[in-house]
Amino acid sequence: MVSDPPLLLGHRGARSSVSIPENTFASFDLALQHGCGGFEFDVRLTGCGRAVICHDPKIERITVAKATAEQLLDLPLLDEVLRRYAQRAFLDIELKVPGLESKVLTSLREHRLEDNYVVSSFLPEVVTELKTRSANVQVGIICDKPGQLARFPKLDIEYVIPHHSLTTSKLVQEVHRAGKKIVTWTVNDSASMLQFADWGVDGIISDDTDLLVRTFK
């Protein structure tokens, strides 16, 4: 058993629940009820300029990037999520598209997030733009390909967030030597969870938040 477990995070909340939709308040609440320290969620920009919680570019044939607020009333807003959880959970705020940087930085200031968050993205230009606008913002690069991962030492980031297939003991050591933290995703079996923890990852993201917490208890 790992004596000092990593940060345990739900993927889009408690994604393995078949009765609760991902990226919703109910899903986020369930992840915390299971005992996770926080959760990851996705942010997109609507056609009318609102930051909404949504993974896919389309919702029921509606293109989020072209939609009005009235077309997406069921989607939580970023400000609502920060207002509800900023003081009681670690938040991995994944930006799916460019153009959200100013809105996110304003929201972080308004809700007084300190060190209990990371703003993450697959897009290096998004991470770079965030740092250009605010040197203090905590950012992370998400990687699911070796070529993406190889570029992390050149980025001004606090977190490296590789897919579990890229996460090795050597990588964990390399990231830590660079003075950064490493969070791996999406890990859905106990043996892998324990292996990554033994290697010293700083966080684990899982669909199965109940299993994740039970593994370390």
SEMARTI-78225 format. One record per atom (N, C-alpha, C): residue number from 1; x, y, z. Coordinates in pm, 1 decimal, padded with zeros to 6 digits, always signed. Example, Ala and Ser with C-alpha at 12.3 -4.5 7.8 and 13.67 -1.06 7.14 Angstrom:
BEGIN
  num        xx        yy        zz
    1  +01319.0  -00569.0  +00780.0
    1  +01230.0  -00450.0  +00780.0
    1  +01320.0  -00330.0  +00780.0
    2  +01285.0  -00225.0  +00708.0
    2  +01367.0  -00106.0  +00714.0
    2  +01290.0  +00003.0  +00787.0
//
This chain:
BEGIN
  num        xx        yy        zz
    1  +00084.4  -00119.6  +00000.0
    1  +00000.0  +00000.0  +00000.0
    1  +00087.8  +00124.3  +00000.0
    2  +00053.9  +00220.9  -00081.3
    2  +00128.9  +00344.7  -00089.8
    2  +00101.3  +00428.4  +00035.3
    3  +00208.4  +00470.8  +00104.0
    3  +00189.7  +00543.7  +00229.5
    3  +00141.6  +00686.1  +00206.2
    4  +00184.6  +00746.7  +00097.7
    4  +00147.1  +00885.2  +00068.8
    4  +00084.8  +00888.6  -00070.6
    5  -00046.0  +00863.6  -00080.5
    5  -00108.6  +00849.2  -00212.0
    5  -00109.1  +00980.5  -00289.7
    6  -00115.6  +00971.2  -00422.0
    6  -00122.7  +01090.9  -00505.5
    6  -00258.6  +01158.5  -00495.9
    7  -00269.4  +01275.0  -00556.1
    7  -00397.5  +01343.3  -00567.7
    7  -00490.5  +01259.4  -00654.7
    8  -00609.7  +01233.6  -00607.6
    8  -00705.8  +01148.8  -00678.6
    8  -00812.3  +01236.1  -00742.3
    9  -00825.3  +01224.8  -00874.3
    9  -00914.0  +01312.8  -00949.7
    9  -01010.4  +01232.7  -01036.7
   10  -01134.8  +01275.2  -01040.8
   10  -01233.1  +01214.7  -01128.9
   10  -01222.8  +01271.8  -01269.6
   11  -01243.3  +01186.3  -01368.9
   11  -01239.1  +01226.6  -01509.7
   11  -01377.0  +01273.8  -01553.0
   12  -01389.3  +01403.9  -01577.4
   12  -01519.7  +01466.1  -01607.9
   12  -01620.2  +01440.1  -01496.1
   13  -01568.6  +01434.6  -01374.5
   13  -01649.1  +01398.4  -01258.6
   13  -01632.6  +01250.3  -01231.1
   14  -01743.6  +01182.9  -01207.0
   14  -01742.6  +01037.5  -01186.5
   14  -01797.1  +00973.1  -01313.4
   15  -01713.8  +00961.4  -01414.2
   15  -01759.9  +00928.6  -01548.7
   15  -01812.5  +00785.7  -01562.9
   16  -01769.8  +00695.4  -01474.5
   16  -01813.3  +00556.3  -01488.3
   16  -01957.2  +00534.2  -01444.8
   17  -02017.6  +00632.7  -01380.3
   17  -02157.6  +00619.6  -01339.7
   17  -02247.9  +00623.0  -01462.7
   18  -02326.2  +00518.2  -01481.7
   18  -02411.2  +00509.5  -01601.1
   18  -02536.7  +00595.9  -01588.4
   19  -02571.7  +00633.4  -01466.5
   19  -02696.6  +00706.4  -01445.9
   19  -02677.7  +00858.2  -01437.2
   20  -02551.9  +00902.4  -01430.8
   20  -02524.6  +01045.3  -01414.7
   20  -02437.9  +01094.3  -01530.7
   21  -02481.8  +01193.5  -01605.6
   21  -02402.9  +01243.2  -01718.2
   21  -02271.5  +01305.4  -01672.7
   22  -02166.9  +01286.7  -01753.3
   22  -02037.1  +01345.8  -01723.7
   22  -02043.6  +01498.1  -01736.0
   23  -01942.8  +01564.5  -01674.9
   23  -01931.5  +01710.8  -01683.4
   23  -02057.1  +01782.8  -01633.7
   24  -02115.4  +01728.9  -01527.9
   24  -02232.3  +01791.1  -01465.7
   24  -02206.6  +01807.1  -01316.3
   25  -02285.4  +01892.3  -01250.4
   25  -02271.7  +01909.1  -01106.7
   25  -02290.2  +01775.8  -01034.6
   26  -02385.5  +01696.4  -01079.7
   26  -02411.8  +01567.4  -01015.1
   26  -02290.0  +01476.1  -01025.2
   27  -02223.9  +01478.1  -01140.4
   27  -02106.0  +01394.8  -01159.4
   27  -01989.1  +01445.1  -01074.8
   28  -01971.7  +01576.2  -01068.5
   28  -01865.3  +01633.1  -00985.2
   28  -01890.6  +01601.7  -00837.4
   29  -02016.2  +01616.9  -00795.9
   29  -02050.7  +01588.6  -00656.4
   29  -02022.4  +01442.7  -00621.1
   30  -02053.8  +01351.7  -00714.0
   30  -02032.9  +01210.1  -00687.4
   30  -01884.7  +01178.5  -00671.3
   31  -01801.0  +01237.4  -00754.3
   31  -01656.6  +01216.0  -00741.7
   31  -01607.1  +01257.9  -00603.9
   32  -01656.0  +01370.4  -00555.7
   32  -01616.3  +01417.8  -00422.4
   32  -01676.0  +01329.4  -00312.6
   33  -01798.8  +01283.6  -00332.5
   33  -01860.9  +01194.1  -00234.5
   33  -01783.7  +01063.3  -00223.1
   34  -01730.7  +01015.2  -00334.7
   34  -01650.4  +00893.1  -00331.3
   34  -01520.7  +00913.5  -00254.1
   35  -01476.6  +01038.8  -00243.1
   35  -01354.8  +01067.5  -00167.7
   35  -01241.0  +01125.0  -00248.9
   36  -01266.0  +01157.8  -00375.8
   36  -01161.3  +01219.3  -00457.9
   36  -01128.2  +01359.3  -00405.5
   37  -01004.7  +01400.6  -00432.9
   37  -00963.1  +01533.8  -00393.4
   37  -01010.3  +01641.2  -00488.6
   38  -01060.5  +01600.9  -00604.4
   38  -01108.2  +01696.1  -00704.3
   38  -01146.6  +01624.4  -00831.4
   39  -01150.8  +01698.8  -00941.6
   39  -01193.0  +01638.4  -01068.3
   39  -01144.0  +01723.1  -01184.7
   40  -01142.8  +01658.4  -01300.8
   40  -01109.6  +01722.8  -01428.3
   40  -01239.4  +01750.6  -01501.2
   41  -01243.5  +01862.7  -01575.4
   41  -01360.7  +01891.0  -01657.5
   41  -01319.2  +01974.3  -01778.3
   42  -01406.3  +01977.2  -01880.2
   42  -01374.5  +02036.5  -02009.4
   42  -01449.6  +02167.2  -02030.7
   43  -01380.8  +02262.7  -02092.9
   43  -01441.2  +02393.7  -02117.3
   43  -01433.9  +02428.0  -02265.5
   44  -01545.8  +02474.0  -02320.1
   44  -01552.3  +02520.8  -02458.7
   44  -01612.3  +02661.4  -02462.6
   45  -01597.1  +02726.7  -02576.3
   45  -01645.4  +02862.8  -02595.6
   45  -01765.0  +02860.8  -02689.6
   46  -01875.4  +02920.5  -02646.7
   46  -01994.3  +02926.2  -02731.2
   46  -01981.6  +03037.7  -02835.2
   47  -02072.5  +03037.0  -02929.7
   47  -02072.5  +03141.5  -03031.6
   47  -02099.9  +03279.2  -02974.5
   48  -02166.5  +03284.3  -02859.0
   48  -02195.8  +03413.2  -02796.0
   48  -02094.6  +03449.5  -02688.6
   49  -01985.4  +03370.7  -02681.0
   49  -01874.9  +03409.1  -02594.3
   49  -01881.7  +03361.8  -02451.0
   50  -01957.1  +03255.9  -02423.6
   50  -01965.4  +03204.3  -02287.0
   50  -01879.4  +03079.6  -02272.4
   51  -01820.4  +03063.9  -02153.7
   51  -01737.9  +02946.8  -02123.3
   51  -01827.3  +02840.3  -02062.1
   52  -01851.7  +02731.4  -02137.3
   52  -01942.6  +02625.5  -02092.2
   52  -01866.6  +02495.4  -02071.0
   53  -01922.5  +02411.2  -01985.5
   53  -01860.4  +02282.0  -01954.5
   53  -01913.4  +02178.0  -02051.8
   54  -01823.6  +02130.8  -02138.5
   54  -01864.8  +02041.6  -02247.3
   54  -01741.0  +01978.3  -02309.2
   55  -01744.0  +01848.6  -02333.0
   55  -01630.0  +01780.7  -02394.2
   55  -01634.5  +01783.8  -02546.0
   56  -01747.3  +01746.9  -02602.2
   56  -01757.0  +01731.6  -02747.2
   56  -01788.2  +01864.3  -02816.4
   57  -01745.7  +01880.4  -02942.8
   57  -01772.1  +02005.4  -03014.0
   57  -01918.8  +02026.2  -03049.5
   58  -01996.9  +01914.9  -03047.0
   58  -02139.7  +01925.3  -03075.6
   58  -02220.3  +01861.4  -02963.4
   59  -02334.6  +01922.6  -02933.9
   59  -02430.5  +01868.4  -02837.8
   59  -02564.5  +01855.1  -02908.4
   60  -02608.6  +01731.8  -02927.0
   60  -02736.1  +01705.7  -02995.8
   60  -02745.2  +01785.6  -03126.1
   61  -02643.2  +01772.7  -03207.8
   61  -02633.1  +01835.4  -03340.5
   61  -02612.9  +01986.8  -03336.2
   62  -02598.6  +02041.6  -03219.3
   62  -02571.0  +02185.2  -03207.1
   62  -02420.9  +02204.7  -03192.5
   63  -02360.8  +02282.5  -03279.9
   63  -02218.4  +02311.4  -03271.3
   63  -02195.9  +02415.5  -03162.7
   64  -02121.6  +02377.3  -03059.0
   64  -02104.5  +02464.9  -02942.6
   64  -02043.5  +02598.3  -02983.5
   65  -01945.3  +02596.3  -03071.4
   65  -01873.7  +02718.4  -03110.5
   65  -01961.4  +02817.6  -03186.1
   66  -02078.2  +02772.5  -03233.5
   66  -02169.7  +02860.7  -03306.8
   66  -02299.5  +02886.9  -03230.4
   67  -02312.1  +02826.3  -03113.7
   67  -02439.6  +02829.0  -03042.5
   67  -02456.1  +02954.4  -02957.0
   68  -02581.2  +02985.8  -02927.8
   68  -02614.4  +03092.0  -02833.0
   68  -02637.7  +03029.4  -02695.5
   69  -02637.2  +03112.5  -02595.4
   69  -02659.5  +03062.9  -02459.8
   69  -02794.7  +02993.5  -02447.6
   70  -02894.5  +03043.9  -02517.2
   70  -03028.9  +02986.8  -02509.3
   70  -03035.5  +02844.3  -02564.6
   71  -02943.5  +02811.5  -02653.8
   71  -02941.5  +02676.3  -02710.9
   71  -02872.5  +02575.3  -02620.2
   72  -02800.1  +02623.7  -02521.1
   72  -02718.8  +02535.2  -02437.2
   72  -02748.0  +02557.0  -02289.2
   73  -02873.5  +02574.2  -02257.1
   73  -02910.8  +02607.4  -02119.9
   73  -02877.3  +02496.6  -02020.2
   74  -02867.1  +02371.8  -02067.6
   74  -02841.9  +02260.5  -01976.5
   74  -02694.1  +02247.0  -01939.0
   75  -02606.6  +02319.4  -02007.2
   75  -02463.5  +02306.5  -01979.1
   75  -02422.4  +02399.9  -01865.9
   76  -02346.2  +02348.1  -01767.7
   76  -02295.2  +02437.5  -01663.0
   76  -02198.7  +02540.6  -01721.8
   77  -02189.2  +02654.2  -01656.0
   77  -02093.6  +02757.2  -01694.7
   77  -01968.6  +02745.0  -01608.7
   78  -01855.3  +02786.1  -01663.6
   78  -01730.3  +02780.2  -01588.4
   78  -01742.0  +02854.7  -01456.1
   79  -01798.4  +02974.5  -01458.4
   79  -01811.0  +03052.5  -01335.0
   79  -01892.9  +02979.4  -01229.8
   80  -01995.2  +02906.2  -01274.2
   80  -02078.3  +02832.1  -01179.4
   80  -01998.6  +02720.7  -01113.0
   81  -01915.9  +02652.7  -01191.4
   81  -01833.9  +02544.3  -01136.0
   81  -01732.3  +02600.0  -01036.3
   82  -01665.9  +02709.4  -01072.5
   82  -01567.7  +02768.2  -00981.5
   82  -01633.8  +02819.1  -00854.1
   83  -01749.5  +02880.1  -00868.3
   83  -01819.8  +02931.2  -00750.5
   83  -01855.9  +02817.6  -00654.4
   84  -01892.9  +02705.9  -00710.1
   84  -01941.2  +02594.5  -00627.7
   84  -01828.5  +02510.5  -00566.8
   85  -01715.8  +02497.7  -00638.9
   85  -01614.2  +02400.9  -00595.4
   85  -01475.6  +02458.3  -00565.5
   86  -01450.7  +02584.0  -00597.1
   86  -01313.4  +02636.3  -00590.0
   86  -01250.1  +02624.1  -00452.2
   87  -01328.7  +02633.6  -00347.8
   87  -01273.1  +02630.5  -00213.0
   87  -01276.8  +02492.2  -00149.3
   88  -01321.3  +02390.7  -00223.6
   88  -01330.2  +02258.5  -00160.5
   88  -01283.1  +02142.6  -00247.7
   89  -01224.5  +02173.0  -00364.1
   89  -01176.7  +02065.5  -00450.9
   89  -01063.2  +02116.2  -00538.8
   90  -00974.3  +02024.6  -00576.9
   90  -00874.0  +02056.5  -00677.7
   90  -00942.2  +02047.9  -00813.8
   91  -00923.1  +02150.9  -00896.1
   91  -00990.3  +02157.8  -01025.2
   91  -00888.3  +02152.0  -01139.2
   92  -00904.5  +02053.1  -01226.0
   92  -00826.2  +02044.5  -01349.3
   92  -00915.3  +02096.8  -01460.7
   93  -00888.2  +02220.2  -01501.8
   93  -00974.0  +02292.9  -01595.5
   93  -00917.5  +02277.4  -01735.7
   94  -00970.8  +02183.3  -01813.0
   94  -00916.1  +02158.6  -01946.8
   94  -00983.0  +02248.5  -02051.2
   95  -00902.1  +02325.9  -02120.3
   95  -00951.5  +02412.5  -02227.2
   95  -00940.4  +02337.8  -02359.3
   96  -01055.5  +02314.3  -02421.9
   96  -01059.2  +02235.9  -02545.6
   96  -01025.8  +02319.2  -02668.6
   97  -01039.6  +02451.3  -02657.9
   97  -01021.8  +02540.1  -02773.8
   97  -00948.8  +02667.3  -02730.9
   98  -00885.3  +02736.7  -02827.5
   98  -00829.5  +02868.8  -02796.6
   98  -00940.4  +02972.1  -02781.7
   99  -00905.3  +03086.8  -02725.4
   99  -01000.4  +03196.1  -02713.1
   99  -01062.3  +03210.6  -02575.8
  100  -01031.2  +03116.0  -02487.4
  100  -01087.7  +03117.6  -02353.1
  100  -00994.8  +03181.1  -02249.9
  101  -00873.6  +03214.6  -02291.6
  101  -00770.0  +03251.7  -02195.9
  101  -00809.9  +03368.3  -02105.0
  102  -00857.8  +03476.5  -02162.2
  102  -00893.8  +03594.0  -02081.3
  102  -01007.6  +03562.5  -01985.2
  103  -01107.8  +03490.3  -02033.2
  103  -01222.4  +03456.4  -01948.5
  103  -01179.7  +03369.8  -01830.7
  104  -01092.6  +03274.2  -01857.6
  104  -01047.7  +03183.6  -01751.3
  104  -00966.6  +03259.3  -01647.4
  105  -00875.3  +03343.3  -01691.1
  105  -00792.9  +03419.2  -01596.2
  105  -00878.6  +03512.1  -01510.4
  106  -00977.8  +03574.7  -01571.0
  106  -01069.0  +03661.1  -01495.3
  106  -01145.7  +03579.4  -01391.6
  107  -01193.3  +03463.5  -01431.3
  107  -01269.2  +03377.9  -01339.0
  107  -01181.5  +03327.7  -01224.8
  108  -01057.2  +03292.4  -01253.8
  108  -00966.5  +03247.0  -01148.0
  108  -00946.0  +03355.9  -01043.4
  109  -00930.2  +03479.3  -01089.9
  109  -00912.0  +03591.3  -00996.2
  109  -01038.7  +03617.0  -00915.6
  110  -01151.5  +03615.6  -00981.7
  110  -01277.2  +03645.1  -00913.4
  110  -01308.8  +03543.1  -00804.1
  111  -01275.4  +03417.5  -00830.4
  111  -01308.2  +03311.3  -00734.5
  111  -01190.5  +03275.7  -00644.6
  112  -01082.6  +03350.3  -00656.7
  112  -00968.2  +03342.7  -00565.8
  112  -00907.5  +03204.0  -00555.7
  113  -00889.1  +03139.9  -00668.0
  113  -00817.7  +03012.8  -00667.9
  113  -00669.7  +03040.4  -00643.4
  114  -00608.7  +02963.4  -00557.6
  114  -00468.9  +02984.4  -00523.7
  114  -00381.3  +02874.1  -00583.8
  115  -00370.3  +02760.2  -00515.9
  115  -00286.9  +02653.0  -00571.4
  115  -00364.1  +02522.9  -00588.5
  116  -00495.9  +02530.2  -00577.5
  116  -00578.6  +02408.7  -00585.1
  116  -00640.4  +02391.8  -00724.2
  117  -00558.8  +02415.9  -00827.8
  117  -00610.8  +02403.0  -00962.9
  117  -00494.7  +02391.6  -01061.5
  118  -00527.5  +02349.5  -01182.2
  118  -00439.6  +02362.3  -01297.8
  118  -00528.6  +02389.9  -01418.7
  119  -00485.9  +02481.1  -01504.2
  119  -00553.5  +02502.9  -01632.3
  119  -00474.9  +02423.9  -01735.3
  120  -00537.4  +02324.5  -01795.5
  120  -00466.7  +02231.8  -01883.0
  120  -00522.1  +02235.7  -02024.5
  121  -00440.0  +02189.1  -02118.9
  121  -00484.0  +02182.7  -02258.2
  121  -00390.3  +02093.5  -02337.6
  122  -00444.6  +02033.5  -02443.7
  122  -00361.6  +01965.4  -02542.5
  122  -00288.1  +02066.3  -02630.5
  123  -00333.5  +02190.6  -02631.6
  123  -00286.1  +02291.0  -02725.7
  123  -00174.6  +02374.9  -02663.7
  124  -00050.1  +02359.2  -02710.1
  124  +00059.7  +02437.7  -02652.7
  124  +00037.5  +02587.8  -02663.2
  125  -00028.6  +02631.0  -02771.2
  125  -00050.2  +02773.9  -02788.6
  125  -00143.3  +02831.1  -02681.6
  126  -00235.9  +02749.0  -02632.3
  126  -00325.3  +02792.9  -02525.7
  126  -00248.2  +02808.5  -02394.7
  127  -00166.3  +02708.5  -02364.4
  127  -00085.0  +02713.2  -02243.2
  127  +00009.6  +02833.0  -02246.2
  128  +00072.6  +02854.6  -02360.8
  128  +00166.1  +02966.1  -02375.2
  128  +00095.9  +03100.3  -02361.9
  129  -00021.6  +03112.3  -02420.4
  129  -00096.7  +03237.2  -02412.3
  129  -00138.4  +03267.4  -02268.5
  130  -00176.9  +03166.2  -02195.1
  130  -00212.2  +03186.1  -02055.0
  130  -00094.0  +03242.1  -01976.8
  131  +00023.6  +03183.3  -01997.1
  131  +00143.4  +03228.8  -01925.8
  131  +00186.0  +03368.8  -01969.4
  132  +00164.6  +03400.5  -02096.4
  132  +00196.7  +03534.5  -02145.1
  132  +00110.8  +03639.6  -02077.0
  133  -00014.3  +03604.2  -02053.3
  133  -00107.8  +03698.5  -01991.1
  133  -00093.9  +03704.3  -01839.6
  134  -00051.3  +03592.9  -01777.7
  134  -00036.6  +03588.8  -01631.9
  134  +00072.9  +03489.8  -01593.8
  135  +00182.9  +03541.4  -01542.8
  135  +00295.0  +03454.8  -01506.1
  135  +00260.8  +03363.8  -01388.8
  136  +00159.6  +03400.8  -01310.8
  136  +00127.3  +03325.7  -01189.6
  136  +00028.9  +03211.4  -01211.3
  137  -00034.4  +03205.6  -01326.8
  137  -00133.8  +03101.4  -01348.8
  137  -00065.6  +02965.2  -01357.4
  138  -00129.0  +02863.6  -01297.3
  138  -00075.2  +02727.4  -01299.6
  138  -00131.4  +02654.4  -01421.1
  139  -00042.5  +02610.4  -01508.9
  139  -00086.3  +02548.1  -01633.3
  139  -00021.8  +02411.7  -01652.1
  140  -00085.3  +02330.2  -01735.7
  140  -00033.4  +02197.7  -01764.9
  140  -00058.3  +02160.8  -01909.4
  141  +00034.0  +02085.5  -01967.7
  141  +00017.6  +02037.2  -02104.5
  141  -00027.8  +01891.6  -02100.0
  142  -00133.2  +01859.7  -02173.4
  142  -00185.0  +01723.5  -02181.8
  142  -00124.7  +01656.4  -02304.1
  143  -00081.3  +01532.3  -02289.3
  143  -00014.8  +01461.6  -02398.9
  143  -00071.2  +01321.3  -02413.7
  144  -00098.0  +01282.2  -02538.5
  144  -00133.2  +01142.7  -02564.2
  144  -00048.1  +01082.4  -02675.0
  145  +00054.7  +01157.6  -02718.9
  145  +00147.4  +01108.4  -02821.4
  145  +00290.0  +01140.9  -02779.8
  146  +00385.1  +01054.2  -02812.4
  146  +00524.5  +01078.4  -02772.8
  146  +00578.6  +01212.2  -02821.2
  147  +00540.2  +01254.5  -02942.1
  147  +00589.4  +01380.6  -02995.4
  147  +00545.5  +01500.2  -02912.8
  148  +00421.6  +01494.6  -02863.2
  148  +00372.3  +01601.4  -02775.7
  148  +00451.5  +01603.7  -02646.1
  149  +00472.1  +01486.5  -02590.8
  149  +00539.2  +01474.9  -02462.1
  149  +00682.9  +01525.2  -02469.1
  150  +00748.6  +01501.1  -02581.4
  150  +00889.4  +01539.0  -02595.8
  150  +00909.7  +01689.6  -02586.9
  151  +00803.4  +01766.9  -02610.2
  151  +00816.7  +01912.4  -02610.1
  151  +00798.4  +01975.9  -02472.7
  152  +00762.3  +01896.1  -02372.0
  152  +00728.1  +01958.5  -02244.0
  152  +00842.9  +02037.2  -02179.8
  153  +00971.6  +01994.9  -02194.5
  153  +01077.0  +02072.8  -02127.2
  153  +01090.1  +02216.5  -02178.4
  154  +01040.1  +02242.6  -02297.2
  154  +01052.6  +02376.5  -02355.4
  154  +00936.2  +02468.4  -02317.3
  155  +00835.7  +02413.5  -02249.6
  155  +00717.9  +02491.8  -02215.0
  155  +00725.8  +02545.1  -02072.7
  156  +00674.3  +02664.6  -02052.8
  156  +00666.6  +02725.4  -01920.3
  156  +00538.6  +02675.5  -01854.0
  157  +00550.6  +02562.6  -01783.8
  157  +00433.9  +02495.4  -01726.2
  157  +00468.0  +02445.1  -01586.1
  158  +00363.0  +02416.4  -01511.2
  158  +00379.1  +02355.3  -01378.7
  158  +00345.9  +02206.1  -01379.7
  159  +00263.1  +02163.0  -01474.8
  159  +00215.4  +02024.7  -01477.5
  159  +00238.1  +01961.4  -01614.6
  160  +00278.0  +01834.3  -01612.9
  160  +00278.5  +01749.4  -01731.7
  160  +00170.6  +01643.5  -01708.6
  161  +00080.7  +01628.4  -01807.2
  161  -00036.5  +01542.0  -01788.7
  161  -00041.5  +01439.6  -01903.2
  162  +00037.3  +01332.8  -01892.6
  162  +00043.2  +01233.3  -01999.9
  162  -00063.1  +01124.5  -01986.0
  163  -00104.3  +01071.4  -02099.7
  163  -00187.9  +00950.7  -02101.0
  163  -00112.6  +00838.6  -02030.3
  164  -00187.4  +00747.8  -01968.8
  164  -00122.2  +00641.9  -01891.7
  164  -00027.2  +00556.5  -01976.0
  165  -00055.6  +00544.9  -02105.4
  165  +00031.4  +00463.4  -02191.2
  165  +00169.8  +00525.2  -02210.6
  166  +00183.4  +00653.5  -02181.0
  166  +00311.1  +00723.3  -02194.0
  166  +00384.0  +00735.9  -02060.9
  167  +00316.3  +00701.6  -01952.6
  167  +00371.2  +00725.8  -01819.8
  167  +00459.9  +00610.3  -01775.0
  168  +00585.2  +00641.4  -01749.3
  168  +00683.6  +00543.8  -01703.4
  168  +00754.9  +00597.8  -01580.4
  169  +00823.7  +00510.0  -01511.1
  169  +00902.3  +00552.7  -01396.0
  169  +01007.5  +00654.8  -01437.2
  170  +01069.4  +00631.9  -01552.5
  170  +01170.7  +00725.3  -01602.9
  170  +01110.3  +00862.8  -01629.6
  171  +00990.6  +00866.5  -01688.7
  171  +00926.0  +00993.9  -01716.9
  171  +00894.6  +01068.1  -01587.1
  172  +00843.2  +00997.0  -01487.6
  172  +00812.3  +01060.3  -01359.6
  172  +00936.8  +01127.6  -01302.8
  173  +01049.1  +01057.4  -01307.5
  173  +01174.3  +01114.0  -01256.5
  173  +01217.1  +01235.6  -01338.7
  174  +01201.1  +01226.6  -01470.2
  174  +01240.4  +01336.5  -01557.9
  174  +01155.7  +01461.4  -01530.7
  175  +01026.6  +01442.6  -01514.7
  175  +00936.7  +01555.3  -01487.6
  175  +00971.2  +01619.6  -01353.7
  176  +00995.5  +01536.9  -01253.8
  176  +01029.5  +01590.5  -01121.4
  176  +01164.5  +01661.1  -01121.8
  177  +01259.6  +01609.1  -01197.0
  177  +01389.7  +01677.6  -01206.9
  177  +01374.9  +01815.3  -01271.0
  178  +01276.6  +01828.3  -01358.6
  178  +01250.5  +01956.7  -01424.2
  178  +01171.6  +02052.1  -01334.5
  179  +01137.7  +02006.8  -01212.8
  179  +01066.3  +02091.3  -01118.9
  179  +00917.0  +02101.6  -01144.9
  180  +00862.5  +02002.6  -01215.0
  180  +00720.2  +02004.0  -01250.1
  180  +00649.1  +01885.1  -01185.6
  181  +00516.2  +01890.2  -01184.8
  181  +00435.8  +01780.4  -01133.7
  181  +00379.3  +01699.2  -01249.1
  182  +00350.1  +01571.9  -01221.2
  182  +00297.8  +01483.8  -01324.8
  182  +00167.8  +01418.8  -01277.4
  183  +00065.7  +01430.3  -01362.9
  183  -00066.2  +01370.7  -01337.3
  183  -00100.0  +01282.7  -01456.7
  184  -00128.9  +01155.7  -01433.7
  184  -00154.1  +01063.5  -01545.5
  184  -00303.3  +01030.8  -01558.0
  185  -00347.6  +01003.3  -01681.4
  185  -00488.4  +00976.2  -01712.1
  185  -00495.5  +00868.4  -01820.2
  186  -00610.5  +00809.5  -01842.9
  186  -00720.3  +00785.7  -01751.4
  186  -00701.4  +00643.5  -01701.1
  187  -00680.3  +00627.9  -01572.1
  187  -00636.8  +00499.9  -01513.1
  187  -00755.5  +00435.2  -01444.7
  188  -00794.7  +00317.2  -01495.4
  188  -00921.2  +00256.7  -01449.7
  188  -00906.1  +00117.8  -01389.8
  189  -00782.8  +00076.5  -01353.7
  189  -00767.3  -00050.3  -01284.0
  189  -00672.4  -00032.6  -01166.0
  190  -00697.8  -00106.7  -01060.9
  190  -00625.5  -00087.9  -00934.9
  190  -00476.6  -00113.2  -00947.3
  191  -00439.3  -00217.0  -01023.0
  191  -00297.6  -00250.4  -01034.3
  191  -00218.9  -00134.3  -01094.6
  192  -00274.2  -00072.5  -01199.1
  192  -00206.5  +00041.1  -01261.4
  192  -00204.0  +00162.1  -01168.4
  193  -00313.7  +00183.9  -01098.1
  193  -00317.4  +00294.6  -01002.1
  193  -00204.2  +00282.5  -00901.3
  194  -00186.8  +00163.3  -00846.2
  194  -00083.2  +00140.8  -00746.0
  194  +00056.0  +00150.5  -00807.1
  195  +00069.9  +00102.5  -00929.7
  195  +00200.6  +00111.8  -00995.6
  195  +00241.8  +00256.7  -01017.1
  196  +00150.1  +00336.4  -01069.2
  196  +00182.1  +00477.7  -01092.4
  196  +00211.9  +00549.6  -00961.0
  197  +00137.1  +00516.9  -00858.4
  197  +00162.2  +00578.1  -00727.4
  197  +00299.5  +00538.7  -00675.4
  198  +00337.4  +00412.8  -00694.6
  198  +00468.1  +00365.2  -00651.4
  198  +00580.3  +00437.3  -00726.0
  199  +00554.5  +00472.4  -00850.3
  199  +00653.8  +00547.6  -00928.1
  199  +00662.1  +00693.5  -00884.5
  200  +00561.9  +00740.4  -00811.8
  200  +00567.7  +00875.1  -00757.0
  200  +00491.7  +00981.3  -00832.3
  201  +00390.5  +00941.8  -00912.6
  201  +00311.4  +01044.7  -00981.0
  201  +00243.0  +01133.3  -00876.7
  202  +00218.0  +01257.1  -00914.7
  202  +00155.8  +01351.6  -00822.9
  202  +00003.8  +01342.5  -00824.6
  203  -00051.9  +01287.3  -00930.4
  203  -00196.8  +01275.0  -00939.0
  203  -00237.7  +01166.9  -01036.9
  204  -00355.5  +01110.8  -01013.6
  204  -00414.4  +01009.6  -01102.0
  204  -00557.1  +01051.1  -01134.4
  205  -00589.4  +01050.7  -01263.5
  205  -00725.0  +01080.4  -01310.0
  205  -00791.4  +00949.4  -01352.0
  206  -00912.8  +00925.5  -01305.4
  206  -00982.6  +00800.4  -01335.9
  206  -01129.4  +00824.2  -01364.8
  207  -01185.2  +00741.0  -01453.9
  207  -01330.0  +00738.9  -01474.2
  207  -01400.3  +00680.7  -01352.0
  208  -01335.6  +00578.7  -01292.0
  208  -01397.0  +00502.7  -01183.2
  208  -01349.8  +00559.4  -01049.2
  209  -01416.0  +00664.1  -01005.1
  209  -01371.4  +00733.0  -00884.4
  209  -01389.9  +00649.0  -00758.2
  210  -01490.8  +00565.8  -00755.3
  210  -01511.2  +00478.0  -00640.7
  210  -01394.7  +00380.5  -00628.5
  211  -01356.2  +00316.6  -00738.1
  211  -01242.8  +00224.4  -00737.8
  211  -01113.3  +00297.6  -00703.2
  212  -01096.6  +00416.7  -00759.1
  212  -00975.1  +00494.7  -00734.7
  212  -00955.4  +00518.9  -00584.7
  213  -01058.8  +00563.8  -00519.2
  213  -01047.7  +00593.0  -00376.1
  213  -01030.8  +00466.0  -00294.8
  214  -01107.8  +00361.4  -00328.1
  214  -01097.5  +00234.7  -00253.5
  214  -00958.5  +00173.1  -00267.2
  215  -00895.3  +00191.3  -00381.8
  215  -00762.4  +00135.5  -00404.4
  215  -00661.4  +00190.4  -00304.5
  216  -00677.0  +00316.2  -00269.0
  216  -00579.6  +00377.3  -00178.5
  216  -00625.0  +00381.0  -00032.3
  217  -00741.9  +00324.2  -00006.2
  217  -00786.0  +00310.2  +00133.1
  217  -00760.7  +00169.5  +00184.5
//
